[in-house]
Amino acid sequence: MSPARLSVVGVEPVGPYALVRLRRGRVEPGIPGQFFMLRPAGLLLPRPMSLCLAPPGELGFLVDPIGPGTRALAALEPGEEVDVLGPLGNGFRLDVARPLLVGGGIGLAPFPYLSERLGWPPALLGFRTAHHAEAAALVPNAEVVLEPTFVTERLEPGFDVLACGPEPMLEAVRRLTPNAQLAWEAPMACGFGACYGCAVEIDGRLARLCVEGPVLGGHAGCMAPDTAGGAVAA
Amino acid sequence: MILNASGCLDPLAAPDVARSLDAVVTKTVTPLPREGNAPVRIAETEVGMLNSIGLANPGIDRFLADVLPQLLDLGPPVWVSVGGFSAEDYAASCARLDATGAAVLELNLSCPNVAAPEDGATAIVAAARAATGKPLYAKLSPALPDVAAVATAAAEAGADGLSLVNTIRGLALDPATLRPRLATAAGGLSGPALRPIALAAVHACYRATRLPIVGMGGIETGRHALELIAAGASAVALGTVLFADPAAPSRVRSELAAEAARRELGDPAAARGAAHDMRQAAVATIGNGARQESGRVRLKL
């Protein structure tokens, strides 16, 4: 298990977010919903990021620059290098009949790649502002709602829901569609089960999200991780 | 010899990382299972990482039945980190580990994230000594007012070696809310901030005891490892760096060899205690008419 050192192709603004494009090298894109640990030079710990786009020869990560780690990633220049470990964890199950992608804010991060793998199913995306909603352009067939409207107000029955977003949104989605696949987040130092930092309550016990998630089945016993929302960590 | 610091690797989740080490050290095992502390459990600061895991472990029964056999199958020698809340706790676990394939028992006397054992280090080491013939290493806190005195007492109570150092208690606040970032408020600080603290503890304990010492605290490179060896460590352990770079053991090993070769030391182990030989070296070198500047001898470093 060894991080690959990938070079930066470029960083593009997408609304308030940054799409960090890396030359793929020999790193496999994995299953949508799996994540990678990304560490630019000078950062003590890497940051967990789900894969957003997997065009030929590249890996793309959508980053919300809200903390020191995510700001360092968003500030990368072409040619700079990033240590990348992954793919890690458990992604979405793709054997679904009527998929509907439900996302909130930066929670849409894994959806462009997921949408491609599922044949561009419908998506329902919620955002705080129209500026944030510019990122919806990355997801084909997306219906967009802006606060104060929530995605759960538009959620119709009969779909296999695959969701990623802030914790209150995931909780609300799970109440409406108990079998939804939900992608959670938690602070992680390592991403491969070593640090025990990402423990969340799953089936009434604390378990490592990096090993047992980050996508969980959404069954009744699955409790929310005690962290702030979003698909990525600061 | 390069080990992992206790709690910084799950050898079963990353067996190839475990096999790149000269010995694997388990997460601390306590008599009863522990879920650990509530999340949020980790936070990065400008100078290191805070954790408040709280000794999450399956307890000694399940550890012996399910975990240890799998660890022993991996190949490298297994050091079992033993924790508890009284001398009897430690003695009971050590007695049960005595007949296993564990190579060394490391007594965790210094977790900053759980209540301190009610007995002192000396009583715990003595009780463990009476319970097992296995080599015993005492893992001490760098927050002790006089770590060398505790190390000396541990040696007299029967410790065969020292593990220096555990994390030191720290606190990080959310800049927006000014509330603690960890659920437990304070946690154990590891990483770069711990380097000079670990060096001082290893330096003092080597001078006081001459016991074998596993030096750890903020090692990221071979030079950091060599410095701990020079301060008195006979082995080093990697902690926080493993989270960012699981390939660190082989990288640090080759960097360490290169650092030693650059100083014409041959084996890195030859540097052990070099930090203590300054006065002797100075006398010898001055006697030979070597260059002296501002009262300090310039060594080839």
Boltz contact constraints between the chains, C-beta under 6 A:
constraints:
  - contact:
      token1: [A, 1]
      token2: [B, 14]
      max_distance: 6.0
  - contact:
      token1: [A, 1]
      token2: [B, 16]
      max_distance: 6.0
  - contact:
      token1: [A, 1]
      token2: [B, 17]
      max_distance: 6.0
  - contact:
      token1: [A, 1]
      token2: [B, 246]
      max_distance: 6.0
  - contact:
      token1: [A, 2]
      token2: [B, 247]
      max_distance: 6.0
  - contact:
      token1: [A, 39]
      token2: [B, 244]
      max_distance: 6.0
  - contact:
      token1: [A, 44]
      token2: [B, 44]
      max_distance: 6.0
  - contact:
      token1: [A, 44]
      token2: [B, 191]
      max_distance: 6.0
  - contact:
      token1: [A, 45]
      token2: [B, 44]
      max_distance: 6.0
  - contact:
      token1: [A, 45]
      token2: [B, 244]
      max_distance: 6.0
  - contact:
      token1: [A, 46]
      token2: [B, 244]
      max_distance: 6.0
  - contact:
      token1: [A, 187]
      token2: [B, 40]
      max_distance: 6.0
  - contact:
      token1: [A, 187]
      token2: [B, 42]
      max_distance: 6.0
  - contact:
      token1: [A, 189]
      token2: [B, 42]
      max_distance: 6.0
  - contact:
      token1: [A, 189]
      token2: [B, 243]
      max_distance: 6.0
  - contact:
      token1: [A, 190]
      token2: [B, 243]
      max_distance: 6.0
  - contact:
      token1: [A, 192]
      token2: [B, 14]
      max_distance: 6.0
  - contact:
      token1: [A, 193]
      token2: [B, 10]
      max_distance: 6.0
  - contact:
      token1: [A, 193]
      token2: [B, 13]
      max_distance: 6.0
  - contact:
      token1: [A, 194]
      token2: [B, 9]
      max_distance: 6.0
  - contact:
      token1: [A, 194]
      token2: [B, 10]
      max_distance: 6.0
  - contact:
      token1: [A, 195]
      token2: [B, 243]
      max_distance: 6.0
  - contact:
      token1: [A, 196]
      token2: [B, 53]
      max_distance: 6.0
  - contact:
      token1: [A, 196]
      token2: [B, 56]
      max_distance: 6.0
  - contact:
      token1: [A, 197]
      token2: [B, 41]
      max_distance: 6.0
  - contact:
      token1: [A, 197]
      token2: [B, 42]
      max_distance: 6.0
  - contact:
      token1: [A, 199]
      token2: [B, 39]
      max_distance: 6.0
  - contact:
      token1: [A, 206]
      token2: [B, 35]
      max_distance: 6.0
  - contact:
      token1: [A, 226]
      token2: [B, 39]
      max_distance: 6.0
